[in-house]
């Protein structure tokens, strides 16, 4: 989420309202809107932080963390070290996978946002894709593909 979008919207609203009072008030409103930018950013981040704190009081061992990087605010769910990591089966099998670099980056970022390792995220995503009952029943006869699917 980009904080600047919200700050700019409040600034635009203030400038629009100040135009209703004539040129002198419009000029003052424009200057005030520009001067308010740092305070607006701080108050928005403060409000979001309070919301995260309230959510954390109801989550138990899982925690949400609000991260600010430049103009972007992200919400990350961090799993407690006491929480078991949901991974199916024993993790002895290995699989070499070649991916486009941009796809790997997106997978790494998504895993990081969820507070999971890339490996754990991929295991969960693959298990979800296969469904709880294993791979779908698919048969191919001639040029027709038949089977069952789950969406």
N, C-alpha and C positions, 0 to 999 in steps of 0.2 A: 504494500500500500504506500503510495507516495503522499507524504504530508503536504507537499507544495500544492497539490490539487485542492485540498480543503482550505489551505491558507488563501490561495488565490480566489476561491469562491467567496470567502468571507470578505476579502478586500473588495471584490467586485460588488457585492451586496452593499457594503458601506459606501462606496463611491456612487452607486446608483441612488441610494437613499439620500445622500447629501446633495445630489443635483436637484432634488425637489425644493430646496431652500434657496435657490439662486446661485449665481456665479461665485460669490464670496464663500458661501458654505460648501459649494462643490469643490473649490480649491482647497479649503481646509480639510474636507473629507478625504480628498485624494492624498494629501500629505499625512493625515492621520492613518490612513490605510497602509501606506508604506512604512510608517514608523511602528505600526503594530505587528509587523511580520514576525520578529523574534519572539514576542510575547505569545502570539497565537500558536507558533510552533511548540513552545514550551508547555502551554496549557493543553494542547491536544495530546502531547506525549504524556503529560501528567494524568489526564483523564483515561487514556488507554492503560497506563500503568496501574491505576486504581482498579480498573475493570479486571485486569489480569490477577491482581492481588485478591480480589473477591472470588474469582473463579478458582484460584489455587486453594482457598480455604475450604472449598467443597469437593476437591478432586481426590483427596486421600494422598497416596504416595506419588502419583504422577504430578508433574509440575509444568506450568506454562511459563515461558520466558519471552519477554518483549525485547527485540533487538533493533537498534537504530544504526543504520549504516548510510551516512550521507543524508539523503532525502527519503530513503526507503525504510519503512517500519515493517518487521516481520514478526510473526508469532510462531514460536517453536515449542512443541511438546517434548519435554524431556522425561525419559523413563527413569524411574528410581533404580539404583543399583540393586535394590532388594526385589524388584519386580522380575519375575521370570520372563525370559525372552521366548516368545512363541515361535519355535522352529520345529517343523515336523521331522520325526525320525532322528536317527543319529547322523551326524554331519561328517561322514567318512568319504562319501563320493565326491569326486572333483569333476568339473566340467570347464573346458577352455572355450571361451566365447569371444569372438571378434565383433566389435560394435563400431558404428560410426562415432567419431569423437564427440559430436554434439549430443547424441543420444546418451552416451556415457556421462557427460556433464549434467544432463537433465536428471538422470537416475541418481547421481551423487547429490545433487541439490535437493531432490525430493526426499531422499533418505535423511539428509541433514535437517531439513525442515521438520521431519517427524521424529528426530532424535534417535534414529536407528543407524546401524552400520549399513553400508551398501549391500553387503552380503545378506544380512537379515532382511532388508527391504526386498531384494530380488527373490529370496526364498518365499516370502509372503506373497509377493505379486504373482509368482509362478504357481504357487499353491492355489491362490484365488482364481487364477485363469483356468486351472484344471478342475476346479470345483472340489467339493469334499469327497466325491465318489471316484476320484481319479480321472483319467482321460476319457473324453466322450467316445461313445461307440460309433466309429466311422468305418464304412466299407466303401470300396470303389469298384464299380463294375463297368467295364467299357469306358465310356466318356462321361458317365453320370456319377456324381459323388452323393452318397446317401449317408445319413447318420442323425444323431441327436445332438442338440446343442443346448447351452444354458446361457442366458443373457443376464 
